Amino acid sequence: MKKVAFFSEIMIEDFDGASRTMFQLINRINTTHFRYLFIYGRGQASLQAHQTLKIPTVKIPMNADYSLAFPSFSRNRLEQALKAFNPDVIHIATPSLLGFFALEYAKRKNIPVISIYHTHFISYIAYYLRNFSSMIKPMEYWTRKAMIRFYNSCHKVYVPSKNMIQELKEIGVDTNRMHLWQRGIDLKLFNKNKRDEQYIQQITKNKKPNILFTSRLVWEKNIQTLIEIYKQLEYENHPFNLLIAGDGTAKNEAMYKMPNALFLGKLNHAELSKLYASADVFLFTSTSETYGNVVIEAMASGLPCVIANAGGSANLIEHEVNGFKCVPNNAKEYLFYIKKILSNPHLKQSLQEEAIHYAQQLDWNKLADMYFEDVSALATLSLENQYG
């Protein structure tokens, strides 16, 4: 039986796209072949039938939605738990303090490491430090160095898009360690048959076209451009509903700046699946995605997408075939394509069909099989002189 020590800051299934990805694997663990020890900060006290160890966390001042686990507060407990578990492989979710503790432990014990590149860290810095502009460049430099040190010490790094592989290569991450590993989609949950016009009309109280934005409401999701698009729609007096699903630290300011938008808060998957299938256009301005789970959820639901031509999301859309890609901060370009979709039923149908066809090729079971096969291979790997 292969034993895996899994390190993550947060273990809450629907917290964000990274968490949902991790739980797609966790929920498929075959306990007759694998044993997992989960070491994390925030999350429930127990995790199915797996061993767990929670450690103290401190909230991040720049983003109250997140917290950092501090391994130094529990070093003895961590060392004892790992010694008793004796892992064959270490999976590290994030190059955080906890992640670097796990990496250092793996090096000491000659244990192979696998990681999934979930978060486009460098792109977040300009948003977090927007009020401290002199710190942006030094922090970006430090982050690049930390990422290179971390990912070049892993034996295998799953990266969700070709764009992200290229960006990581450009900063110095070894291409031989990186492997394209896209995200899957639950087609039973997200599909066009979930369309429910009565449901969406109960929300909007009208029959106007519905533009949907779904994301955590944090500034690094390029919320400012969403606000500019809203202002342009208002200025041109278009009949529309802008529906915004999600929650986060930018919500209150976004509500103030978009008073006529409908803020729905954080929705569960059942509600989201109806919302995707029942809206008319999916708008996504984020430039910081490593993949873009919400984009593929919209595509699977037959919802035409107008997104930023940046980050990992851009790899999901073939411009003018299964959606449209825009210059990231150009509000008028987003609006041009939104109007084009809403005014042309034939175009809308063509985009829907192509988007659904693309989404149907992504299967979580195949991706999970690849992961567990790689974990098994790493567990049997001879590690002599693997760490330089």
BALUMZA-51488 format. One record per residue (C-alpha): x, y, z; residue in one letter. Coordinates in pm, 1 decimal. Layout:
<X X | Y Y | Z Z | residu a>
...
This chain:
<X 0.0 | Y 0.0 | Z 0.0 | residu m>
<X 138.0 | Y 340.6 | Z -102.4 | residu k>
<X 145.7 | Y 608.6 | Z 167.3 | residu k>
<X 111.5 | Y 977.7 | Z 77.8 | residu v>
<X 153.2 | Y 1278.5 | Z 308.0 | residu a>
<X -58.7 | Y 1559.2 | Z 162.9 | residu f>
<X 16.0 | Y 1920.0 | Z 269.1 | residu f>
<X -229.3 | Y 2204.0 | Z 204.8 | residu s>
<X -317.5 | Y 2538.1 | Z 361.1 | residu e>
<X -692.8 | Y 2480.9 | Z 330.7 | residu i>
<X -901.8 | Y 2164.6 | Z 310.3 | residu m>
<X -1253.1 | Y 2294.4 | Z 242.1 | residu i>
<X -1410.1 | Y 2130.1 | Z -62.5 | residu e>
<X -1595.0 | Y 2424.1 | Z -217.9 | residu d>
<X -1364.3 | Y 2700.7 | Z -98.0 | residu f>
<X -1217.1 | Y 2780.7 | Z -441.0 | residu d>
<X -1111.0 | Y 2617.7 | Z -768.2 | residu g>
<X -792.0 | Y 2476.6 | Z -619.7 | residu a>
<X -984.4 | Y 2311.9 | Z -334.6 | residu s>
<X -1241.4 | Y 2164.5 | Z -572.0 | residu r>
<X -957.8 | Y 2019.1 | Z -780.3 | residu t>
<X -792.5 | Y 1860.9 | Z -476.4 | residu m>
<X -1118.4 | Y 1703.6 | Z -363.8 | residu f>
<X -1177.6 | Y 1554.0 | Z -707.7 | residu q>
<X -868.2 | Y 1346.0 | Z -627.7 | residu l>
<X -940.8 | Y 1297.7 | Z -257.6 | residu i>
<X -1290.4 | Y 1166.7 | Z -330.1 | residu n>
<X -1139.5 | Y 908.4 | Z -567.4 | residu r>
<X -872.9 | Y 765.9 | Z -334.5 | residu i>
<X -881.0 | Y 387.5 | Z -342.4 | residu n>
<X -816.3 | Y 304.0 | Z 22.9 | residu t>
<X -718.5 | Y -52.8 | Z -62.0 | residu t>
<X -415.6 | Y 81.8 | Z -251.9 | residu h>
<X -338.6 | Y 416.9 | Z -87.7 | residu f>
<X -318.2 | Y 562.0 | Z 261.0 | residu r>
<X -316.5 | Y 940.9 | Z 299.1 | residu y>
<X -214.4 | Y 1165.1 | Z 586.9 | residu l>
<X -357.5 | Y 1514.4 | Z 537.0 | residu f>
<X -170.6 | Y 1799.7 | Z 707.1 | residu i>
<X -344.0 | Y 2136.2 | Z 679.8 | residu y>
<X -444.1 | Y 2460.2 | Z 846.1 | residu g>
<X -809.4 | Y 2548.8 | Z 785.6 | residu r>
<X -1068.3 | Y 2276.5 | Z 737.0 | residu g>
<X -1292.2 | Y 2030.6 | Z 910.5 | residu q>
<X -1157.8 | Y 1827.6 | Z 1201.8 | residu a>
<X -1179.0 | Y 1498.2 | Z 1011.1 | residu s>
<X -1155.4 | Y 1408.4 | Z 643.9 | residu l>
<X -1350.8 | Y 1096.7 | Z 550.7 | residu q>
<X -1159.8 | Y 792.1 | Z 683.3 | residu a>
<X -814.0 | Y 943.8 | Z 631.2 | residu h>
<X -558.8 | Y 1042.1 | Z 892.3 | residu q>
<X -541.6 | Y 1416.8 | Z 951.9 | residu t>
<X -330.2 | Y 1667.6 | Z 1140.0 | residu l>
<X -441.8 | Y 2028.7 | Z 1173.5 | residu k>
<X -190.3 | Y 2299.1 | Z 1258.9 | residu i>
<X -229.7 | Y 2664.4 | Z 1367.6 | residu p>
<X -299.0 | Y 2934.6 | Z 1108.8 | residu t>
<X -270.6 | Y 3312.1 | Z 1083.2 | residu v>
<X -493.0 | Y 3520.5 | Z 855.4 | residu k>
<X -330.0 | Y 3703.5 | Z 565.3 | residu i>
<X -363.7 | Y 4081.8 | Z 621.6 | residu p>
<X -397.6 | Y 4154.0 | Z 246.9 | residu m>
<X -673.0 | Y 3897.3 | Z 191.7 | residu n>
<X -896.5 | Y 3804.2 | Z 482.3 | residu a>
<X -1039.7 | Y 3508.4 | Z 286.3 | residu d>
<X -713.5 | Y 3319.6 | Z 324.9 | residu y>
<X -488.7 | Y 3212.7 | Z 607.9 | residu s>
<X -138.2 | Y 3068.3 | Z 632.1 | residu l>
<X -49.6 | Y 2755.3 | Z 824.7 | residu a>
<X 256.0 | Y 2795.0 | Z 1048.4 | residu f>
<X 447.5 | Y 2466.1 | Z 1079.7 | residu p>
<X 695.9 | Y 2618.6 | Z 1327.5 | residu s>
<X 412.9 | Y 2630.5 | Z 1584.2 | residu f>
<X 371.0 | Y 2250.5 | Z 1560.4 | residu s>
<X 709.1 | Y 2124.9 | Z 1445.9 | residu r>
<X 740.7 | Y 1846.0 | Z 1704.6 | residu n>
<X 389.0 | Y 1718.1 | Z 1635.5 | residu r>
<X 455.4 | Y 1729.3 | Z 1260.4 | residu l>
<X 783.1 | Y 1542.4 | Z 1286.0 | residu e>
<X 631.8 | Y 1274.7 | Z 1510.3 | residu q>
<X 326.7 | Y 1227.8 | Z 1288.3 | residu a>
<X 539.7 | Y 1198.7 | Z 974.9 | residu l>
<X 781.3 | Y 955.7 | Z 1141.2 | residu k>
<X 490.6 | Y 733.9 | Z 1248.5 | residu a>
<X 323.6 | Y 752.2 | Z 905.4 | residu f>
<X 649.5 | Y 701.5 | Z 709.9 | residu n>
<X 526.2 | Y 835.5 | Z 371.5 | residu p>
<X 641.2 | Y 703.4 | Z 33.8 | residu d>
<X 539.1 | Y 1023.0 | Z -149.7 | residu v>
<X 474.1 | Y 1380.9 | Z -43.1 | residu i>
<X 209.0 | Y 1590.6 | Z -219.1 | residu h>
<X 241.6 | Y 1966.2 | Z -160.8 | residu i>
<X -41.6 | Y 2193.4 | Z -271.7 | residu a>
<X 127.8 | Y 2531.5 | Z -230.3 | residu t>
<X 482.7 | Y 2673.7 | Z -197.1 | residu p>
<X 391.0 | Y 2834.0 | Z 135.2 | residu s>
<X 562.2 | Y 2809.5 | Z 475.6 | residu l>
<X 393.1 | Y 2473.2 | Z 518.6 | residu l>
<X 490.9 | Y 2374.3 | Z 165.3 | residu g>
<X 857.4 | Y 2457.0 | Z 220.0 | residu f>
<X 853.0 | Y 2266.6 | Z 549.9 | residu f>
<X 721.8 | Y 1961.8 | Z 360.0 | residu a>
<X 982.8 | Y 2009.5 | Z 88.2 | residu l>
<X 1266.6 | Y 2031.0 | Z 341.5 | residu e>
<X 1137.5 | Y 1716.4 | Z 513.8 | residu y>
<X 1117.2 | Y 1534.0 | Z 179.9 | residu a>
<X 1477.2 | Y 1626.6 | Z 97.3 | residu k>
<X 1599.7 | Y 1507.5 | Z 437.3 | residu r>
<X 1422.5 | Y 1174.7 | Z 402.4 | residu k>
<X 1473.5 | Y 1125.6 | Z 26.0 | residu n>
<X 1099.4 | Y 1116.6 | Z -44.1 | residu i>
<X 970.4 | Y 1217.0 | Z -391.8 | residu p>
<X 741.3 | Y 1518.7 | Z -420.0 | residu v>
<X 444.8 | Y 1585.6 | Z -647.7 | residu i>
<X 265.9 | Y 1921.7 | Z -673.0 | residu s>
<X -17.2 | Y 2077.6 | Z -870.3 | residu i>
<X 25.4 | Y 2437.2 | Z -983.8 | residu y>
<X -299.2 | Y 2588.5 | Z -858.1 | residu h>
<X -231.9 | Y 2959.5 | Z -812.6 | residu t>
<X -76.5 | Y 3221.5 | Z -1040.5 | residu h>
<X 103.3 | Y 3388.2 | Z -750.0 | residu f>
<X 297.1 | Y 3654.3 | Z -940.3 | residu i>
<X -15.8 | Y 3801.1 | Z -1098.1 | residu s>
<X -168.3 | Y 3858.4 | Z -751.9 | residu y>
<X 108.6 | Y 4081.3 | Z -620.2 | residu i>
<X 14.8 | Y 4398.4 | Z -807.5 | residu a>
<X -338.4 | Y 4373.1 | Z -664.5 | residu y>
<X -233.7 | Y 4296.8 | Z -307.0 | residu y>
<X 24.8 | Y 4576.8 | Z -304.5 | residu l>
<X -160.7 | Y 4830.5 | Z -518.6 | residu r>
<X -131.4 | Y 5083.8 | Z -234.7 | residu n>
<X 241.0 | Y 5010.8 | Z -189.4 | residu f>
<X 367.3 | Y 5037.4 | Z -547.1 | residu s>
<X 735.7 | Y 5056.4 | Z -449.9 | residu s>
<X 710.1 | Y 4703.8 | Z -307.0 | residu m>
<X 561.4 | Y 4538.6 | Z -616.6 | residu i>
<X 883.1 | Y 4474.5 | Z -813.9 | residu k>
<X 1087.5 | Y 4347.3 | Z -515.0 | residu p>
<X 802.3 | Y 4118.0 | Z -410.0 | residu m>
<X 761.8 | Y 3985.3 | Z -765.0 | residu e>
<X 1136.0 | Y 3914.8 | Z -775.0 | residu y>
<X 1126.1 | Y 3734.0 | Z -439.3 | residu w>
<X 818.5 | Y 3532.7 | Z -545.7 | residu t>
<X 982.2 | Y 3421.3 | Z -870.8 | residu r>
<X 1290.6 | Y 3304.3 | Z -679.6 | residu k>
<X 1075.9 | Y 3113.8 | Z -429.3 | residu a>
<X 871.9 | Y 2950.1 | Z -706.8 | residu m>
<X 1184.5 | Y 2841.4 | Z -895.1 | residu i>
<X 1336.6 | Y 2696.1 | Z -577.1 | residu r>
<X 1015.9 | Y 2513.0 | Z -488.3 | residu f>
<X 903.4 | Y 2371.5 | Z -822.3 | residu y>
<X 1255.1 | Y 2276.2 | Z -932.9 | residu n>
<X 1279.1 | Y 2064.3 | Z -617.6 | residu s>
<X 961.9 | Y 1868.7 | Z -702.7 | residu c>
<X 985.3 | Y 1549.9 | Z -904.1 | residu h>
<X 659.3 | Y 1614.2 | Z -1086.5 | residu k>
<X 453.4 | Y 1933.9 | Z -1123.1 | residu v>
<X 107.8 | Y 1922.8 | Z -1279.8 | residu y>
<X 34.1 | Y 2245.6 | Z -1468.3 | residu v>
<X -321.4 | Y 2303.6 | Z -1596.7 | residu p>
<X -256.8 | Y 2496.9 | Z -1919.3 | residu s>
<X 2.1 | Y 2550.7 | Z -2191.5 | residu k>
<X 10.4 | Y 2923.4 | Z -2111.1 | residu n>
<X 110.5 | Y 2848.1 | Z -1753.2 | residu m>
<X 377.8 | Y 2599.4 | Z -1861.8 | residu i>
<X 528.1 | Y 2868.3 | Z -2084.3 | residu q>
<X 516.7 | Y 3131.9 | Z -1809.3 | residu e>
<X 678.9 | Y 2899.7 | Z -1557.3 | residu l>
<X 944.4 | Y 2804.4 | Z -1813.8 | residu k>
<X 1020.9 | Y 3174.0 | Z -1872.0 | residu e>
<X 1085.8 | Y 3238.2 | Z -1502.6 | residu i>
<X 1316.1 | Y 2936.6 | Z -1479.0 | residu g>
<X 1112.1 | Y 2629.1 | Z -1384.6 | residu v>
<X 1254.8 | Y 2310.6 | Z -1538.2 | residu d>
<X 1028.4 | Y 2194.2 | Z -1824.0 | residu t>
<X 1117.2 | Y 1829.9 | Z -1757.1 | residu n>
<X 938.7 | Y 1850.9 | Z -1422.3 | residu r>
<X 620.5 | Y 2004.0 | Z -1565.9 | residu m>
<X 335.6 | Y 1798.7 | Z -1710.8 | residu h>
<X 14.0 | Y 1929.0 | Z -1867.5 | residu l>
<X -274.1 | Y 1817.5 | Z -1645.0 | residu w>
<X -597.2 | Y 2000.0 | Z -1720.5 | residu q>
<X -900.9 | Y 2014.5 | Z -1497.1 | residu r>
<X -1200.7 | Y 1790.8 | Z -1547.8 | residu g>
<X -1569.1 | Y 1873.7 | Z -1540.6 | residu i>
<X -1870.9 | Y 1697.9 | Z -1389.9 | residu d>
<X -2098.2 | Y 1676.1 | Z -1695.0 | residu l>
<X -2383.4 | Y 1532.7 | Z -1490.3 | residu k>
<X -2381.2 | Y 1849.9 | Z -1284.6 | residu l>
<X -2299.7 | Y 2110.6 | Z -1549.8 | residu f>
<X -2497.7 | Y 2070.7 | Z -1872.2 | residu n>
<X -2746.3 | Y 2260.5 | Z -2086.9 | residu k>
<X -3039.6 | Y 2051.5 | Z -1960.4 | residu n>
<X -3021.7 | Y 2242.2 | Z -1632.0 | residu k>
<X -3168.6 | Y 2547.3 | Z -1807.6 | residu r>
<X -3455.3 | Y 2687.1 | Z -1597.8 | residu d>
<X -3596.8 | Y 3018.0 | Z -1719.3 | residu e>
<X -3840.3 | Y 3035.7 | Z -1428.6 | residu q>
<X -3550.3 | Y 3005.6 | Z -1183.0 | residu y>
<X -3356.3 | Y 3293.8 | Z -1334.3 | residu i>
<X -3666.5 | Y 3511.6 | Z -1374.1 | residu q>
<X -3740.9 | Y 3465.9 | Z -1005.4 | residu q>
<X -3399.2 | Y 3621.1 | Z -942.8 | residu i>
<X -3418.2 | Y 3904.8 | Z -1195.2 | residu t>
<X -3795.3 | Y 3978.4 | Z -1187.6 | residu k>
<X -3778.9 | Y 4047.0 | Z -1564.3 | residu n>
<X -3706.5 | Y 3888.1 | Z -1902.8 | residu k>
<X -3400.2 | Y 4093.4 | Z -1998.3 | residu k>
<X -3083.2 | Y 3921.6 | Z -2127.9 | residu p>
<X -2867.3 | Y 3789.5 | Z -1846.0 | residu n>
<X -2491.3 | Y 3841.8 | Z -1829.1 | residu i>
<X -2331.3 | Y 3620.6 | Z -1564.5 | residu l>
<X -2002.4 | Y 3670.5 | Z -1379.3 | residu f>
<X -1897.4 | Y 3394.3 | Z -1138.9 | residu t>
<X -1586.6 | Y 3417.4 | Z -922.5 | residu s>
<X -1450.8 | Y 3489.8 | Z -580.1 | residu r>
<X -1491.2 | Y 3866.0 | Z -546.9 | residu l>
<X -1131.5 | Y 3966.8 | Z -487.7 | residu v>
<X -942.3 | Y 4238.4 | Z -673.9 | residu w>
<X -692.2 | Y 3996.6 | Z -828.8 | residu e>
<X -982.9 | Y 3861.4 | Z -1037.7 | residu k>
<X -972.4 | Y 4193.0 | Z -1228.7 | residu n>
<X -1294.6 | Y 4318.4 | Z -1071.6 | residu i>
<X -1204.6 | Y 4673.2 | Z -1178.5 | residu q>
<X -1254.1 | Y 4582.6 | Z -1546.0 | residu t>
<X -1588.5 | Y 4421.4 | Z -1458.2 | residu l>
<X -1689.4 | Y 4753.1 | Z -1302.9 | residu i>
<X -1582.9 | Y 4939.6 | Z -1618.6 | residu e>
<X -1793.5 | Y 4703.9 | Z -1833.7 | residu i>
<X -2090.3 | Y 4762.9 | Z -1605.6 | residu y>
<X -2047.8 | Y 5139.4 | Z -1635.7 | residu k>
<X -2030.6 | Y 5112.4 | Z -2014.6 | residu q>
<X -2348.8 | Y 4902.8 | Z -2022.7 | residu l>
<X -2522.4 | Y 5158.9 | Z -1803.3 | residu e>
<X -2393.1 | Y 5451.2 | Z -2009.9 | residu y>
<X -2522.1 | Y 5298.6 | Z -2334.0 | residu e>
<X -2851.6 | Y 5216.5 | Z -2160.2 | residu n>
<X -2862.1 | Y 4851.0 | Z -2266.2 | residu h>
<X -3148.8 | Y 4640.6 | Z -2131.0 | residu p>
<X -2965.3 | Y 4371.6 | Z -1936.1 | residu f>
<X -2919.1 | Y 4201.0 | Z -1602.6 | residu n>
<X -2567.2 | Y 4164.6 | Z -1467.7 | residu l>
<X -2568.8 | Y 3870.9 | Z -1226.4 | residu l>
<X -2265.9 | Y 3827.2 | Z -1000.2 | residu i>
<X -2224.7 | Y 3499.9 | Z -813.1 | residu a>
<X -1955.1 | Y 3477.8 | Z -549.0 | residu g>
<X -1827.5 | Y 3637.3 | Z -232.9 | residu d>
<X -1503.7 | Y 3792.4 | Z -114.6 | residu g>
<X -1323.6 | Y 4095.8 | Z 19.2 | residu t>
<X -1405.8 | Y 4314.7 | Z -284.1 | residu a>
<X -1781.0 | Y 4252.1 | Z -265.7 | residu k>
<X -1887.0 | Y 4559.6 | Z -67.4 | residu n>
<X -1695.8 | Y 4802.9 | Z -286.5 | residu e>
<X -1813.9 | Y 4624.7 | Z -601.3 | residu a>
<X -2175.6 | Y 4651.4 | Z -483.9 | residu m>
<X -2127.6 | Y 5022.5 | Z -423.3 | residu y>
<X -1982.2 | Y 5077.0 | Z -771.3 | residu k>
<X -2238.2 | Y 4854.6 | Z -949.1 | residu m>
<X -2563.6 | Y 4943.3 | Z -771.3 | residu p>
<X -2793.4 | Y 4787.0 | Z -1032.1 | residu n>
<X -2607.6 | Y 4456.9 | Z -1058.6 | residu a>
<X -2760.8 | Y 4156.0 | Z -887.0 | residu l>
<X -2520.4 | Y 4014.1 | Z -628.8 | residu f>
<X -2619.5 | Y 3655.7 | Z -550.0 | residu l>
<X -2351.5 | Y 3565.1 | Z -297.0 | residu g>
<X -2182.6 | Y 3226.2 | Z -285.5 | residu k>
<X -2403.7 | Y 2960.6 | Z -444.1 | residu l>
<X -2392.6 | Y 2584.4 | Z -417.7 | residu n>
<X -2327.2 | Y 2368.2 | Z -723.3 | residu h>
<X -2694.9 | Y 2288.1 | Z -781.0 | residu a>
<X -2782.1 | Y 2658.7 | Z -799.4 | residu e>
<X -2474.8 | Y 2741.5 | Z -1007.5 | residu l>
<X -2553.0 | Y 2472.3 | Z -1262.9 | residu s>
<X -2900.9 | Y 2619.1 | Z -1320.2 | residu k>
<X -2759.9 | Y 2969.9 | Z -1335.5 | residu l>
<X -2497.4 | Y 2882.2 | Z -1597.8 | residu y>
<X -2747.1 | Y 2698.9 | Z -1815.9 | residu a>
<X -3013.0 | Y 2970.9 | Z -1785.2 | residu s>
<X -2802.1 | Y 3284.4 | Z -1849.7 | residu a>
<X -2722.5 | Y 3424.9 | Z -2195.8 | residu d>
<X -2353.7 | Y 3523.5 | Z -2176.4 | residu v>
<X -2072.4 | Y 3434.9 | Z -1938.1 | residu f>
<X -1837.2 | Y 3725.1 | Z -1866.5 | residu l>
<X -1500.0 | Y 3660.6 | Z -1704.7 | residu f>
<X -1238.7 | Y 3934.5 | Z -1670.7 | residu t>
<X -982.0 | Y 3754.6 | Z -1454.6 | residu s>
<X -624.9 | Y 3745.9 | Z -1583.7 | residu t>
<X -480.6 | Y 3550.8 | Z -1290.2 | residu s>
<X -622.5 | Y 3202.2 | Z -1350.6 | residu e>
<X -397.3 | Y 2901.2 | Z -1383.1 | residu t>
<X -689.6 | Y 2723.4 | Z -1549.1 | residu y>
<X -1035.4 | Y 2875.6 | Z -1502.6 | residu g>
<X -1278.5 | Y 2620.9 | Z -1358.6 | residu n>
<X -1572.7 | Y 2858.2 | Z -1391.9 | residu v>
<X -1507.2 | Y 2902.0 | Z -1764.4 | residu v>
<X -1522.5 | Y 2529.0 | Z -1833.0 | residu i>
<X -1834.3 | Y 2501.2 | Z -1613.5 | residu e>
<X -1999.7 | Y 2769.5 | Z -1825.9 | residu a>
<X -1889.8 | Y 2599.5 | Z -2149.7 | residu m>
<X -2025.0 | Y 2261.9 | Z -2037.0 | residu a>
<X -2355.7 | Y 2434.8 | Z -1959.7 | residu s>
<X -2382.4 | Y 2578.0 | Z -2310.8 | residu g>
<X -2322.9 | Y 2935.5 | Z -2196.3 | residu l>
<X -2125.0 | Y 3144.9 | Z -2451.7 | residu p>
<X -1812.0 | Y 3294.0 | Z -2293.0 | residu c>
<X -1649.4 | Y 3635.3 | Z -2328.2 | residu v>
<X -1325.1 | Y 3626.6 | Z -2129.1 | residu i>
<X -988.8 | Y 3795.1 | Z -2083.4 | residu a>
<X -719.1 | Y 3681.8 | Z -2325.3 | residu n>
<X -474.3 | Y 3612.0 | Z -2042.5 | residu a>
<X -383.5 | Y 3344.5 | Z -1791.6 | residu g>
<X -477.7 | Y 2979.2 | Z -1816.1 | residu g>
<X -841.2 | Y 3051.5 | Z -1907.4 | residu s>
<X -732.4 | Y 3175.9 | Z -2248.8 | residu a>
<X -630.0 | Y 2820.5 | Z -2345.6 | residu n>
<X -988.6 | Y 2701.3 | Z -2304.5 | residu l>
<X -1133.8 | Y 2937.9 | Z -2561.7 | residu i>
<X -1072.0 | Y 2926.9 | Z -2936.1 | residu e>
<X -1159.6 | Y 3280.2 | Z -3040.3 | residu h>
<X -1475.7 | Y 3305.7 | Z -3253.4 | residu e>
<X -1519.3 | Y 2926.6 | Z -3241.9 | residu v>
<X -1630.2 | Y 2835.7 | Z -2888.2 | residu n>
<X -1619.5 | Y 3184.2 | Z -2734.5 | residu g>
<X -1446.8 | Y 3521.9 | Z -2750.3 | residu f>
<X -1125.0 | Y 3650.9 | Z -2594.7 | residu k>
<X -1065.4 | Y 4018.7 | Z -2521.4 | residu c>
<X -776.4 | Y 4250.2 | Z -2443.8 | residu v>
<X -788.7 | Y 4205.0 | Z -2063.6 | residu p>
<X -868.2 | Y 4561.5 | Z -1954.7 | residu n>
<X -1060.6 | Y 4682.7 | Z -2260.4 | residu n>
<X -1420.8 | Y 4719.5 | Z -2137.3 | residu a>
<X -1548.6 | Y 4823.6 | Z -2481.6 | residu k>
<X -1415.8 | Y 4506.6 | Z -2644.1 | residu e>
<X -1595.2 | Y 4283.7 | Z -2393.6 | residu y>
<X -1912.9 | Y 4481.6 | Z -2458.0 | residu l>
<X -1872.2 | Y 4447.2 | Z -2835.9 | residu f>
<X -1867.8 | Y 4067.7 | Z -2813.4 | residu y>
<X -2147.6 | Y 4053.2 | Z -2555.7 | residu i>
<X -2371.5 | Y 4251.1 | Z -2789.7 | residu k>
<X -2264.6 | Y 4035.2 | Z -3085.4 | residu k>
<X -2377.7 | Y 3719.8 | Z -2905.0 | residu i>
<X -2703.4 | Y 3866.9 | Z -2780.9 | residu l>
<X -2798.6 | Y 3998.7 | Z -3127.3 | residu s>
<X -2719.1 | Y 3684.6 | Z -3328.3 | residu n>
<X -2906.2 | Y 3364.0 | Z -3230.7 | residu p>
<X -2723.0 | Y 3155.0 | Z -3492.5 | residu h>
<X -2383.9 | Y 3264.4 | Z -3362.0 | residu l>
<X -2495.3 | Y 3195.4 | Z -3006.0 | residu k>
<X -2604.9 | Y 2842.9 | Z -3096.0 | residu q>
<X -2278.8 | Y 2771.0 | Z -3278.9 | residu s>
<X -2072.7 | Y 2890.3 | Z -2979.8 | residu l>
<X -2284.9 | Y 2676.3 | Z -2747.0 | residu q>
<X -2235.5 | Y 2360.3 | Z -2952.6 | residu e>
<X -1859.8 | Y 2407.6 | Z -2985.8 | residu e>
<X -1820.5 | Y 2488.6 | Z -2615.3 | residu a>
<X -2014.4 | Y 2178.4 | Z -2508.7 | residu i>
<X -1810.3 | Y 1960.7 | Z -2746.1 | residu h>
<X -1485.4 | Y 2092.1 | Z -2595.1 | residu y>
<X -1601.3 | Y 2040.8 | Z -2236.6 | residu a>
<X -1712.6 | Y 1683.9 | Z -2303.4 | residu q>
<X -1351.4 | Y 1584.5 | Z -2371.6 | residu q>
<X -1246.3 | Y 1659.1 | Z -2011.4 | residu l>
<X -1296.8 | Y 1361.3 | Z -1782.4 | residu d>
<X -1207.4 | Y 1371.6 | Z -1411.6 | residu w>
<X -1176.7 | Y 994.8 | Z -1393.9 | residu n>
<X -898.9 | Y 990.7 | Z -1655.4 | residu k>
<X -715.2 | Y 1276.0 | Z -1483.0 | residu l>
<X -744.0 | Y 1106.2 | Z -1143.9 | residu a>
<X -615.5 | Y 779.2 | Z -1291.1 | residu d>
<X -310.6 | Y 964.5 | Z -1425.1 | residu m>
<X -243.3 | Y 1118.0 | Z -1083.3 | residu y>
<X -265.6 | Y 790.2 | Z -891.7 | residu f>
<X -50.8 | Y 611.6 | Z -1150.9 | residu e>
<X 214.8 | Y 881.6 | Z -1111.2 | residu d>
<X 196.5 | Y 863.7 | Z -731.9 | residu v>
<X 249.2 | Y 487.0 | Z -752.9 | residu s>
<X 545.0 | Y 533.2 | Z -986.4 | residu a>
<X 702.1 | Y 794.0 | Z -757.2 | residu l>
<X 655.7 | Y 567.4 | Z -456.7 | residu a>
<X 871.5 | Y 301.6 | Z -619.1 | residu t>
<X 1127.9 | Y 543.7 | Z -751.3 | residu l>
<X 1487.9 | Y 500.2 | Z -642.2 | residu s>
<X 1573.7 | Y 835.4 | Z -486.6 | residu l>
<X 1947.5 | Y 800.2 | Z -448.8 | residu e>
<X 2111.5 | Y 1125.7 | Z -555.0 | residu n>
<X 1781.4 | Y 1265.5 | Z -685.6 | residu q>
<X 1809.3 | Y 1586.9 | Z -485.3 | residu y>
<X 2088.2 | Y 1818.1 | Z -588.9 | residu g>
